[in-house]
Amino acid sequence: MSILFCIIDTIFGLARTIFLLSFVTVLTLLITVPIWTIYWRNLFAKKKQASAKKNTTIGIFHPYCNAGGGGERVLWSAIDALQKQYSNVHIAVYTGELDTDPEQMLNKVQRTFEIELRPIEFIYLYKRKWVESEIYPRFTLLMQSLGSMYLGFEALKALQPDIYIDTMGYAFTYPLFKYLGGCRVGSYTHYPTVSTDMLRHIYRRVVSHNNHRIIARNPFLSAAKIVYYKFFAAIYGWMGRCADIVMVNSSWTEDHINSIWNCPLKTHRVYPPCAIERLANLSLLSDEEKGNITRIVSVAQFRPEKNHPLMLRIMYELRSIIKEEDWNKVRLVLIGSCRNDDDRIRVKDMQDLSKHLAIDENVEFKLNIPYNELVREFQLGTIGLHTMWNEHFGISVVECMAAGLITIANDSGGPRADIVETQRGSQTGFLAFDAEEYARIIAMIIHMNSEEKNTIKNAARASVNRFSSEQFEREFLRTVAPLFRPKLE
């Protein structure tokens, strides 16, 4: 009996200790955080008063500005628009690309996107590793977001702008720049950090790249993850509401941001700029001019969410439903940029998978190709392929349609909500969800006559003008104009 009392006494003692430590920790935070906030806010206020800059300084937060993807096209197009509209502003980009000098980055912008910019300042950040998922095996979203605050604070200390614009979706940096730095804050969000679709996946216990098999199979872990996501969504919403102007890239993103951030009056849909001008003017080659080869073109960075393995499974399914003579004339061309060693490992895995499925002779990988070569691939292509589930928008889908490819996109997200029309009479492409459905549509396209193909191609080309670079510039400048008014007045 005495042993039992000892155990109970030990448990209560441990509980008291934990409670005391928790109480002291919370009390310490309640005291130190306000003191820390007041100290840095006063310091940044004095710095701003001392500098007394005549021209407006714009700081744009994009730690991965040299990646060469759709998000980077938004960044550089936005800077181009700002330079044209406001000749006297000073623009600085917060970047973590420590191994690339400014000249190299601007040369890549011109080579990749055909955008020529006047000189801008680059603020190099040394803490970028704190926003990378690899160092957070657990509670990844929360830890990355807290890491972004650390990175944002480094950025604010390096340069305190008048206007802060985040073009990557790091909402946890907004209160730093607004309340400590005294900046006016703009946001361009491509993809919400957490969405109601993610919660539905966990409710249904669906395995995905952000819902591990172990969690999906365990009801208790799934319930715990739902609580964690809801807690995170509440914090994320408060952080997002700190922005003065919120831009989103699609109807899908707008719905999720309005649901979580709950600030619809300052949320604006600004479709991203798509390089459609040159593509829409490409001449449509005949099958004979293409060598009677059906080239299926995919343009996507080699990231897990882009779902390249599904493309290879589609090819595997396609081989089983078309004649061998037709299969010999089919090529899948995977075009994308490799940002780091992880991306290169993914490419190697895809090459191995294509060999395992015995389709490697019909699959080509083209990495980090220049824009002129990309345009040529578009012109030689017949079908555009997109497989990412819940793609926030789908710039590559628009580009394929502009270039005259018959596009098959995933039946979700931005492609379904904003881009692809599947109704007969106004059809601009196709939507599919699994490998079998994709394969059936590809087989159908292969056997279409030229008139049927051209009807869809022409309708698709006519539909993409609303996604042009000029339209983006107009909408972007109209939306961010209120950020400049306090300075100009």
Order of alpha helices (4+ residues) and beta strands (2+ residues): alpha-beta-alpha-beta-alpha-beta-alpha-beta-beta-alpha-alpha-alpha-beta-alpha-beta-alpha-beta-alpha-alpha-beta-alpha-beta-alpha-beta-alpha-beta-beta-alpha-alpha-alpha
